[in-house]
Amino acid sequence: MTEKKNEEEKTEKVKDVKEAKPKATAKKPAAKKTKVAAAKAKPSTKPAAEKVAKPEKASEKKKEEKPVATKAKATKPKKKKVRKEAPKERTSKRKVRVGRVVSDKMDKTVVVSIETSYSHHLYKKMIKKTKKFFVHDEENLAGVGDLVEIMENRPVSKNKRWRLLGVIEKAK
C-alpha cells in the first residue's frame, strides 16, 4: 500500500508542476501588434456555447421586427412627362472675331490679323496686341485689306483652326 500511495503522490506532484506557471525564460520582446492584427492572430479559445452574445442596438431590433413587404412585379410602368416647348435655336459656343486680311496668296486660305488692346494693370497704358490666324476660305472671297468675320472651327490643316463667315467690308 505504501508503494501505491507513493506513486499517487508522485503523479499528483507532476500534475501540480504542469499546472503551475512556467518559469520565465529569456525571450525577445514581441513586436507591438495593432488591435486588428492581434484579433486575427489570437482566435477565441472559448467554445461556441460559452461565447456571450453582444447586446444589439435598438435600431437593429426594430429593423428585424418589421415584416418586409414584397412588391408585385406586374405593376404598370410610370409614364414619362413630356414637355412640349418651341424648339430652341442652337447657340454656338465657338468664338467669333473680326479682323483684317493680311495675306491671300495661298489657295483657300487667308491670313487674318486681329488687333486687341488692353490696359496695363500697373501703369494703365493702353497696349496693342496683334495676333495672326490662318483662316479657311473655301471660295477665295476675301482679298488683302478686307474686314472679315471669322469663327473658330475644327482643325482643317496643320495651322488652320478658323473659317471665314463673311466679308464685312471690301478694301478700297
LINQUI-V144023 format. One record per residue. N is the residue number from 1. PHI is phi in degrees with one decimal (* if undefined). Layout:
BEGIN
{{N,PHI} {N,PHI}}
END
This chain:
BEGIN
{{1,*} {2,-65.0} {3,-64.6} {4,-63.9} {5,-64.3} {6,-61.0} {7,-65.9} {8,-63.7} {9,-63.0} {10,-63.8} {11,-65.4} {12,-64.8} {13,-64.1} {14,-62.6} {15,-63.0} {16,-61.7} {17,-65.3} {18,-65.3} {19,-75.2} {20,-65.1} {21,-65.7} {22,-71.6} {23,-67.8} {24,-68.8} {25,-111.4} {26,-76.2} {27,-119.5} {28,-71.6} {29,-66.2} {30,-72.0} {31,-68.1} {32,-67.6} {33,-112.9} {34,-75.7} {35,-62.5} {36,-67.3} {37,-66.9} {38,-65.9} {39,-66.7} {40,-70.5} {41,-73.2} {42,-109.4} {43,-71.0} {44,-64.3} {45,-89.5} {46,-75.5} {47,-67.1} {48,-60.0} {49,-68.9} {50,-84.8} {51,-63.7} {52,-96.7} {53,-74.4} {54,-74.9} {55,-67.9} {56,-83.7} {57,-74.0} {58,-64.3} {59,-67.3} {60,-70.4} {61,-63.8} {62,-62.6} {63,-63.8} {64,-70.8} {65,-72.1} {66,-72.4} {67,-74.6} {68,-89.1} {69,-87.4} {70,-99.4} {71,-93.2} {72,-77.6} {73,-81.4} {74,-92.8} {75,-85.3} {76,-76.1} {77,-70.4} {78,-74.6} {79,-81.8} {80,-81.6} {81,-77.6} {82,-109.2} {83,-89.1} {84,-107.7} {85,-126.0} {86,-67.0} {87,-63.3} {88,-84.1} {89,-74.7} {90,-75.1} {91,-99.8} {92,-83.8} {93,-93.4} {94,-78.2} {95,-76.2} {96,-123.5} {97,-131.0} {98,-121.8} {99,-155.9} {100,-102.2} {101,-77.4} {102,-99.4} {103,-144.7} {104,-133.8} {105,-73.8} {106,-87.0} {107,-82.1} {108,60.1} {109,-143.0} {110,-127.9} {111,-103.9} {112,-112.0} {113,-102.8} {114,-115.6} {115,-107.3} {116,-118.9} {117,-126.5} {118,-146.0} {119,-94.0} {120,-66.8} {121,-66.5} {122,-100.0} {123,-93.9} {124,62.7} {125,-82.2} {126,-75.7} {127,-117.6} {128,-97.7} {129,-125.3} {130,-112.8} {131,-132.1} {132,-103.6} {133,-123.7} {134,-87.2} {135,-118.7} {136,-80.8} {137,-120.0} {138,-57.9} {139,-103.1} {140,51.1} {141,-79.7} {142,-83.3} {143,-123.2} {144,-62.7} {145,92.4} {146,-71.3} {147,-92.3} {148,-126.5} {149,-110.6} {150,-125.0} {151,-130.4} {152,-61.8} {153,-147.0} {154,-68.0} {155,-60.7} {156,-94.8} {157,-148.4} {158,-57.7} {159,-110.0} {160,-87.1} {161,-130.3} {162,-131.2} {163,-130.4} {164,-80.7} {165,-88.3} {166,176.6} {167,-94.1} {168,-82.9} {169,-145.3} {170,-77.8} {171,-72.3} {172,-83.8}}
END
